C-alpha cells in the first residue's frame, strides 16, 4: 500500500517541477527620435526656447531601475538675438511607466548651454514622455536648472512598449 502513495507523491512532485513557471515581466522599452515645438514665451536659463530635437532609448525594468540614454537639443535664441542651442545629454537610471502611453525617465545629465562656457555635469533631470495614436506625443522636461512646459512633437516618432 505504501508503493502507490509513494508513486503518487513522486508523480505530483515531478508534475510540479515540469509545470511552466511564470516568466519574469518583460521590460518596457521607450524610444524616440522626434522634433517639436514649445509654446510661445518658453525659456530655459534666460534663453528663449522655441523648439526641441530629441533622441533616446531606455529599458525600464519592473522595479523602477532603468538603463539608457536621453538626449535633447533645445533650439533657442539668446537675449542678443543670436541662435543658441542648449544640449542635454543624460544617463537614465530610474524610470516608470504609470500608463501604457506614459514613461517618466530620470537620471543625471550634462548640460551645455551653447554659449561657449564649459558644460555643467551632474544635473538631475526628469523627462515625461507621452505618446499618442500618431506615434508622436509630448516631452516634458525638468532639470536642476529649470522646468519646461510640454513640447509638442510634430516630426519623427515616440514609442513606449
Buried (B, 14 or more C-beta within 10 A) or exposed (E): EEEEEEEEEEEEEEEEEEEEEEEEEEBBBBBBBBBBBBEEEBBBBEBBBBBBBBBBBBBBBEEEEBBBBBBBBBBBBBEEEEEBBBBBBBBBBBBBBEEEBBBBBBBBBBBBBBEEEEBBEEBEBBBBBBBEEEEBBBBBBBBEBBEBEBBBBEEBBBBBE
